[in-house]
Amino acid sequence: MVYHEIRKENGKKNYLIHNVRKGNKWVKKAKFIGFGEISKNKVRDEKKKFEKEIIEMIDYDYLSGADVRKIERLREIYNKKINGMKKEEYEKFQKSFFTELTYNSNAIEGSSLSLQETSLILNDGIVPEGKSLREVYEARNHAEALKFLRNYKEEFNELFILKLHKIILKDIGGRFAGRYRETQVKIFGSDVKFPSSEKVPQMVKNLVYWYKKNKKRFHQFELVVLVSMKLVTIHPFVDGNGRVSRLIMNFLLSKKKYPWINVYNKRRQKYLEAVRKANGENYDLIFPFLIDSLEENLRDFGFL
């Protein structure tokens, strides 16, 4: 975080200060911005400039300087577009985006609903013929989860994760909705091994603590993606792990004014391969994949 510091050295001198991580050490960086009294507007403008310069100074764990520049550029473009929309225009955009997000997230998990069928269920209250009730509930539940996230104002915590899962598995998860798994789980056709069910509750608690502890260590995009991938690696639920992890990723991104990421079903295989590698703590694929997905999302909505 950049802060304003006034030093009395041969007169009144104004500096901006930021602590930057270099390897395993923290280094204080200072930028002189003028003598005497400086207006709040000038301090604000200089902070914005300094924050962009800081990007070049930081050693990130998984992101290159080019990655961060792209992410921040996309965030700036997105927020400028969103803030420039009238209320009706924004509501139309959000409705369209969330419908596509629901379609893609469920399709990645095997739903046969098309985008048009998903829209009929969510926006017109029409249930397409020949579709299972489970798929209809999955669409409705995902939409309800999005509403929950939009209205949620509290901290990211364990109860939040369980509540989100309960919504996702409403009417289809039975007693497992909103509860940790009690058995060992395995993904069909995968050699990934998940923790035993006895370890799950404490591992989720540890993950929440890890997120709060590392807010200053990682770039926010880095941190959020890592939380999402670590949750998948824990695989705390019998069903719904993928959908919950993507929703949490987007919720945490939005808290920091980053755009939501819609992982397209057409890129399902590349996404699942990146997640599989992330399960082994190899994040070389997931970060480029999500950055590319974000850029593609904004391009498809005409923001680029």
Helices and strands as residue ranges (DSSP letters): E 3-8, E 12-22, E 25-35, H 40-55, H 65-83, H 87-108, H 115-119, I 120-124, H 133-151, H 158-168, G 174-176, G 197-199, H 200-213, H 220-234, H 241-255, G 265-267, H 268-279, H 286-300
